[in-house]
Amino acid sequence: MINRILSFVKKEVVLCAAILCTIVSSIFVRPTFHAVFSAIDWRVLSLLFCLMILIQGFKKINVLDKLASTVIGFCENTRSLFFALTFLVFFSSMVLTNDAALLTFVPLTLLICKKIKINPVRIIILETLAANLGSCITPMGNPQNLYLYSFYEMTPKTFFASTLKIGIPSVVFLVLACLWESRKNAVSAKSKIELTQTLAEPIQPVKTVVYSALLILVLLTVFRILDFKLMLAITVVAVIFTNYKLFTKVDYSLLFTFVGFFIFTSNISSIPSISAFLKSVQRTPLLSYITGIGVSQVISNVPAALLLSKFTTYPFELLLSVNVGGLGTLIASLASVISYKLYKADSENEGGYMKAFTIYNVLFLVILGVVVWIV
């Protein structure tokens, strides 16, 4: 029993931290049921829930595998493979979220690298960077963006004006990184790639159309064109008739993590001393930017966004900071942890991953952090 509990805590560290913070803060504040219910952002939870279901739906009918195999089919050597996989993850993460992009393409990358006999470490690290950077461009690219876009009621114009400050330099840095890694692998970069892929199941046109239509509804809801209750109802009914088993594939731990931090931040906001401290460390635009990056390195960028959002008057600085803050340490972004676990579980040679990961992430964090602030 104890081993199971420890195993669960180890697997769901952020969720357990959210629950603990909620319980401890509730002991001191003793919130009413109405206060707890009001603290939860049901719109964000509904969007996350529906987005996760649809991503699993697309994965089940092999749409993403088909896309990947089509792109990789144009790769003639490992140089083009570096670019294809890195930017496939970069652009797909804008819609699929960084977690889903890595869960889809890292296993595929491991398979490809085994068949053509190259070390997957560098490609996976570049994919991880690409997922964290690409996902920061859109509201639905990652959970913290979806939350901040909703919480501050940002407009598409102001949101994209901020996030493109990260997105445009990111493309340049990723291109340079791919060229550098290709130069380091100059011999294999000229080697012809011969890879045949077979899909586990054929593409299902009807479900593809249904899930695509539902994704459009989600996007309309993100941009406040459609009411989230209607979007949720339509999605639930459609999934029941197309594949009800998708409900079991949802990452409920992420949803409960959000619930926990919603309640926690509501509780501590009513404690004057803590509220005053969190406001003081974000009293200027630069301090808000630095604080967001720093806190993300310790508790990851999603909880950092939830924690700091109610105590700053600089929403766009916070938006930039928690996205840039996804770089750096392994735990700065949970997507980085996912790719590491996938690599460690499947690779026979895990040596050198953390060293290369840290070098690349710290380098990107420092350079991109400065560039974004200057811009």
PyMOL commands that set and color helices and strands:
alter all, ss='L'
color gray80, all
select helices_A, chain A and resi 2-11+13-29+33-39+42-60+63-72+78-96+98-116+121-134+143-151+156-184+188-190+205-222+228-249+252-269+272-280+285-299+301-311+315-324+330-332+334-346+353-374
alter helices_A, ss='H'
color red, helices_A
deselect
rebuild
show_as cartoon
